Amino acid sequence: MPDTARRRLEEEITDQVRELGVVSERLGHAFAARHGLHPTDLAALLAVLHAESAGSPVTAGELTQRLGVTSGAVTAVVDR
């Protein structure tokens, strides 16, 4: 494949991956809103489900790191 065609293909793939990220975020926010969840609650729920399916339960400290929030925010999520 010529370099110019390869670059165009890489740019197209990059654009599509970005768009996928935008659409995924919108979908997540819509799901969270429909079910009365804050987006952070949904992110925490997904992290817990992923960890459980991998056979490695997640701790509050790990959630803090994975979600990029404070320990107080994780406590609030867990309380909810």
OpenMM code with the backbone's topology and positions (N, CA, C; nanometers):
from openmm import Vec3, app, unit

residues = "MET PRO ASP THR ALA ARG ARG ARG LEU GLU GLU GLU ILE THR ASP GLN VAL ARG GLU LEU GLY VAL VAL SER GLU ARG LEU GLY HIS ALA PHE ALA ALA ARG HIS GLY LEU HIS PRO THR ASP LEU ALA ALA LEU LEU ALA VAL LEU HIS ALA GLU SER ALA GLY SER PRO VAL THR ALA GLY GLU LEU THR GLN ARG LEU GLY VAL THR SER GLY ALA VAL THR ALA VAL VAL ASP ARG".split()
positions = [
    Vec3(0.0851, -0.1172, 0.0000),
    Vec3(0.0000, 0.0000, 0.0000),
    Vec3(0.0901, 0.1241, 0.0000),
    Vec3(0.0657, 0.2176, -0.0918),
    Vec3(0.1462, 0.3404, -0.0950),
    Vec3(0.1319, 0.4204, 0.0353),
    Vec3(0.2357, 0.4981, 0.0655),
    Vec3(0.2378, 0.5748, 0.1904),
    Vec3(0.1189, 0.6691, 0.2032),
    Vec3(0.0810, 0.7359, 0.0953),
    Vec3(-0.0311, 0.8312, 0.1050),
    Vec3(-0.1622, 0.7588, 0.1341),
    Vec3(-0.1828, 0.6452, 0.0717),
    Vec3(-0.3047, 0.5681, 0.0972),
    Vec3(-0.3049, 0.5158, 0.2400),
    Vec3(-0.1881, 0.4748, 0.2849),
    Vec3(-0.1774, 0.4250, 0.4229),
    Vec3(-0.2074, 0.5361, 0.5231),
    Vec3(-0.1536, 0.6549, 0.4986),
    Vec3(-0.1789, 0.7685, 0.5893),
    Vec3(-0.3272, 0.8035, 0.5914),
    Vec3(-0.3904, 0.8047, 0.4748),
    Vec3(-0.5341, 0.8335, 0.4688),
    Vec3(-0.6141, 0.7296, 0.5460),
    Vec3(-0.5767, 0.6044, 0.5310),
    Vec3(-0.6447, 0.4974, 0.6033),
    Vec3(-0.6244, 0.5134, 0.7534),
    Vec3(-0.5029, 0.5446, 0.7968),
    Vec3(-0.4755, 0.5657, 0.9398),
    Vec3(-0.5555, 0.6835, 0.9934),
    Vec3(-0.5654, 0.7924, 0.9158),
    Vec3(-0.6440, 0.9082, 0.9573),
    Vec3(-0.7923, 0.8734, 0.9678),
    Vec3(-0.8415, 0.7961, 0.8720),
    Vec3(-0.9819, 0.7549, 0.8743),
    Vec3(-1.0109, 0.6679, 0.9962),
    Vec3(-0.9219, 0.5753, 1.0243),
    Vec3(-0.9394, 0.4885, 1.1416),
    Vec3(-0.9348, 0.5718, 1.2689),
    Vec3(-0.8413, 0.6656, 1.2775),
    Vec3(-0.8316, 0.7530, 1.3942),
    Vec3(-0.9596, 0.8326, 1.4120),
    Vec3(-1.0125, 0.8892, 1.3041),
    Vec3(-1.1380, 0.9652, 1.3113),
    Vec3(-1.2538, 0.8773, 1.3575),
    Vec3(-1.2592, 0.7554, 1.3065),
    Vec3(-1.3675, 0.6653, 1.3442),
    Vec3(-1.3568, 0.6225, 1.4902),
    Vec3(-1.2360, 0.6025, 1.5394),
    Vec3(-1.2169, 0.5674, 1.6803),
    Vec3(-1.2596, 0.6839, 1.7693),
    Vec3(-1.2246, 0.8060, 1.7298),
    Vec3(-1.2693, 0.9239, 1.8052),
    Vec3(-1.4213, 0.9313, 1.8089),
    Vec3(-1.4840, 0.9128, 1.6935),
    Vec3(-1.6298, 0.9178, 1.6861),
    Vec3(-1.6925, 0.8085, 1.7718),
    Vec3(-1.6327, 0.6910, 1.7721),
    Vec3(-1.6808, 0.5818, 1.8571),
    Vec3(-1.6759, 0.6237, 2.0041),
    Vec3(-1.5690, 0.6899, 2.0433),
    Vec3(-1.5577, 0.7381, 2.1806),
    Vec3(-1.6670, 0.8366, 2.2153),
    Vec3(-1.6951, 0.9295, 2.1238),
    Vec3(-1.7998, 1.0297, 2.1466),
    Vec3(-1.9363, 0.9617, 2.1583),
    Vec3(-1.9651, 0.8717, 2.0671),
    Vec3(-2.0938, 0.8019, 2.0683),
    Vec3(-2.1069, 0.7156, 2.1939),
    Vec3(-1.9998, 0.6486, 2.2316),
    Vec3(-2.0026, 0.5649, 2.3518),
    Vec3(-2.0303, 0.6490, 2.4760),
    Vec3(-1.9682, 0.7647, 2.4832),
    Vec3(-1.9903, 0.8527, 2.5986),
    Vec3(-2.1348, 0.9011, 2.6025),
    Vec3(-2.1884, 0.9406, 2.4874),
    Vec3(-2.3294, 0.9833, 2.4818),
    Vec3(-2.4225, 0.8701, 2.5243),
    Vec3(-2.3953, 0.7519, 2.4763),
    Vec3(-2.4772, 0.6358, 2.5109),
    Vec3(-2.4708, 0.6090, 2.6608),
    Vec3(-2.3511, 0.6154, 2.7170),
    Vec3(-2.3352, 0.5954, 2.8606),
    Vec3(-2.4111, 0.6979, 2.9416),
    Vec3(-2.4033, 0.8245, 2.9000),
    Vec3(-2.4752, 0.9304, 2.9713),
    Vec3(-2.6263, 0.9110, 2.9599),
    Vec3(-2.6733, 0.8719, 2.8421),
    Vec3(-2.8167, 0.8486, 2.8233),
    Vec3(-2.8639, 0.7317, 2.9095),
    Vec3(-2.7854, 0.6236, 2.9129),
    Vec3(-2.8207, 0.5081, 2.9956),
    Vec3(-2.8246, 0.5479, 3.1420),
    Vec3(-2.7224, 0.6212, 3.1858),
    Vec3(-2.7167, 0.6633, 3.3258),
    Vec3(-2.8368, 0.7505, 3.3609),
    Vec3(-2.8690, 0.8458, 3.2761),
    Vec3(-2.9820, 0.9348, 3.3025),
    Vec3(-3.1137, 0.8575, 3.3074),
    Vec3(-3.1301, 0.7657, 3.2166),
    Vec3(-3.2552, 0.6883, 3.2119),
    Vec3(-3.2746, 0.6049, 3.3380),
    Vec3(-3.1643, 0.5616, 3.3975),
    Vec3(-3.1722, 0.4759, 3.5156),
    Vec3(-3.1415, 0.5502, 3.6453),
    Vec3(-3.1405, 0.6827, 3.6367),
    Vec3(-3.1207, 0.7631, 3.7557),
    Vec3(-2.9812, 0.7540, 3.8150),
    Vec3(-2.8831, 0.7291, 3.7304),
    Vec3(-2.7445, 0.7175, 3.7764),
    Vec3(-2.6645, 0.8401, 3.7345),
    Vec3(-2.5712, 0.8784, 3.8184),
    Vec3(-2.4727, 0.9781, 3.7788),
    Vec3(-2.3741, 0.9054, 3.6872),
    Vec3(-2.3175, 0.9736, 3.5881),
    Vec3(-2.2196, 0.9068, 3.4998),
    Vec3(-2.1053, 0.8394, 3.5765),
    Vec3(-2.0640, 0.8983, 3.6881),
    Vec3(-1.9589, 0.8349, 3.7686),
    Vec3(-2.0083, 0.7047, 3.8295),
    Vec3(-2.1353, 0.7011, 3.8689),
    Vec3(-2.1928, 0.5774, 3.9228),
    Vec3(-2.1896, 0.4674, 3.8170),
    Vec3(-2.2239, 0.5039, 3.6956),
    Vec3(-2.2213, 0.4056, 3.5870),
    Vec3(-2.0790, 0.3574, 3.5620),
    Vec3(-1.9841, 0.4488, 3.5605),
    Vec3(-1.8441, 0.4097, 3.5398),
    Vec3(-1.7975, 0.3154, 3.6501),
    Vec3(-1.8380, 0.3448, 3.7738),
    Vec3(-1.8011, 0.2580, 3.8865),
    Vec3(-1.8659, 0.1214, 3.8717),
    Vec3(-1.9929, 0.1197, 3.8345),
    Vec3(-2.0634, -0.0065, 3.8159),
    Vec3(-1.9955, -0.0907, 3.7085),
    Vec3(-1.9592, -0.0285, 3.5986),
    Vec3(-1.8910, -0.1021, 3.4913),
    Vec3(-1.7558, -0.1541, 3.5368),
    Vec3(-1.6833, -0.0738, 3.6150),
    Vec3(-1.5530, -0.1181, 3.6667),
    Vec3(-1.5694, -0.2377, 3.7594),
    Vec3(-1.6711, -0.2325, 3.8453),
    Vec3(-1.6961, -0.3436, 3.9377),
    Vec3(-1.7364, -0.4690, 3.8604),
    Vec3(-1.8258, -0.4536, 3.7628),
    Vec3(-1.8690, -0.5688, 3.6831),
    Vec3(-1.7524, -0.6304, 3.6064),
    Vec3(-1.6673, -0.5446, 3.5498),
    Vec3(-1.5512, -0.5952, 3.4761),
    Vec3(-1.4561, -0.6702, 3.5693),
    Vec3(-1.4308, -0.6146, 3.6858),
    Vec3(-1.3398, -0.6785, 3.7814),
    Vec3(-1.3976, -0.8114, 3.8290),
    Vec3(-1.5263, -0.8118, 3.8576),
    Vec3(-1.5914, -0.9356, 3.9027),
    Vec3(-1.5850, -1.0435, 3.7955),
    Vec3(-1.6086, -1.0053, 3.6705),
    Vec3(-1.6058, -1.1059, 3.5638),
    Vec3(-1.4647, -1.1597, 3.5424),
    Vec3(-1.3652, -1.0798, 3.5781),
    Vec3(-1.2264, -1.1245, 3.5677),
    Vec3(-1.1838, -1.2029, 3.6915),
    Vec3(-1.2746, -1.2138, 3.7896),
    Vec3(-1.2437, -1.2877, 3.9110),
    Vec3(-1.1545, -1.2110, 4.0067),
    Vec3(-1.1548, -1.0798, 3.9954),
    Vec3(-1.0685, -0.9965, 4.0791),
    Vec3(-1.1474, -0.8770, 4.1298),
    Vec3(-1.2209, -0.8943, 4.2397),
    Vec3(-1.3022, -0.7832, 4.2914),
    Vec3(-1.2190, -0.6564, 4.3099),
    Vec3(-1.2812, -0.5435, 4.2856),
    Vec3(-1.2132, -0.4155, 4.2926),
    Vec3(-1.2330, -0.3527, 4.4305),
    Vec3(-1.1290, -0.2901, 4.4816),
    Vec3(-1.1389, -0.2221, 4.6105),
    Vec3(-1.1774, -0.0755, 4.5878),
    Vec3(-1.2147, -0.0087, 4.6944),
    Vec3(-1.2473, 0.1339, 4.6847),
    Vec3(-1.1255, 0.2128, 4.6373),
    Vec3(-1.0081, 0.1759, 4.6844),
    Vec3(-0.8860, 0.2432, 4.6405),
    Vec3(-0.8610, 0.2254, 4.4923),
    Vec3(-0.8871, 0.1063, 4.4416),
    Vec3(-0.8705, 0.0815, 4.2984),
    Vec3(-0.9733, 0.1607, 4.2178),
    Vec3(-1.0959, 0.1702, 4.2709),
    Vec3(-1.1985, 0.2501, 4.2031),
    Vec3(-1.1553, 0.3962, 4.1955),
    Vec3(-1.0965, 0.4450, 4.3031),
    Vec3(-1.0478, 0.5827, 4.3047),
    Vec3(-0.9512, 0.6052, 4.1882),
    Vec3(-0.8590, 0.5128, 4.1693),
    Vec3(-0.7614, 0.5245, 4.0601),
    Vec3(-0.8268, 0.5070, 3.9238),
    Vec3(-0.9099, 0.4061, 3.9098),
    Vec3(-0.9721, 0.3779, 3.7797),
    Vec3(-1.0630, 0.4898, 3.7334),
    Vec3(-1.1360, 0.5499, 3.8278),
    Vec3(-1.2307, 0.6543, 3.7915),
    Vec3(-1.1673, 0.7927, 3.7878),
    Vec3(-1.0502, 0.8050, 3.8487),
    Vec3(-0.9841, 0.9349, 3.8519),
    Vec3(-1.0569, 1.0354, 3.9389),
    Vec3(-1.1133, 0.9869, 4.0494),
    Vec3(-1.1866, 1.0735, 4.1426),
    Vec3(-1.1252, 1.0603, 4.2817),
    Vec3(-1.1746, 1.1396, 4.3739),
    Vec3(-1.1237, 1.1346, 4.5105),
    Vec3(-1.1819, 1.0157, 4.5853),
    Vec3(-1.1196, 0.9822, 4.6972),
    Vec3(-1.1719, 0.8729, 4.7795),
    Vec3(-1.3102, 0.9095, 4.8335),
    Vec3(-1.3326, 1.0377, 4.8616),
    Vec3(-1.4649, 1.0811, 4.9064),
    Vec3(-1.5717, 1.0596, 4.8006),
    Vec3(-1.5353, 1.0832, 4.6747),
    Vec3(-1.6301, 1.0611, 4.5648),
    Vec3(-1.6632, 0.9129, 4.5518),
    Vec3(-1.5636, 0.8272, 4.5694),
    Vec3(-1.5891, 0.6830, 4.5638),
    Vec3(-1.6782, 0.6411, 4.6803),
    Vec3(-1.6547, 0.6966, 4.7967),
    Vec3(-1.7410, 0.6664, 4.9122),
    Vec3(-1.8845, 0.7039, 4.8816),
    Vec3(-1.9052, 0.8204, 4.8198),
    Vec3(-2.0405, 0.8645, 4.7834),
    Vec3(-2.1034, 0.7692, 4.6827),
    Vec3(-2.0233, 0.7233, 4.5851),
    Vec3(-2.0748, 0.6278, 4.4840),
    Vec3(-2.1162, 0.4996, 4.5522),
    Vec3(-2.0314, 0.4482, 4.6398),
    Vec3(-2.0608, 0.3232, 4.7093),
    Vec3(-2.1858, 0.3392, 4.7966),
    Vec3(-2.1979, 0.4523, 4.8636),
    Vec3(-2.3149, 0.4772, 4.9468),
    Vec3(-2.4436, 0.4806, 4.8648),
    Vec3(-2.4353, 0.5381, 4.7442),
    Vec3(-2.5545, 0.5432, 4.6583),
    Vec3(-2.5887, 0.4038, 4.6100),
] * unit.nanometer
topology = app.Topology()
chain = topology.addChain("A")
for resn in residues:
    res = topology.addResidue(resn, chain)
    for name in ("N", "CA", "C"):
        topology.addAtom(name, app.Element.getBySymbol(name[0]), res)
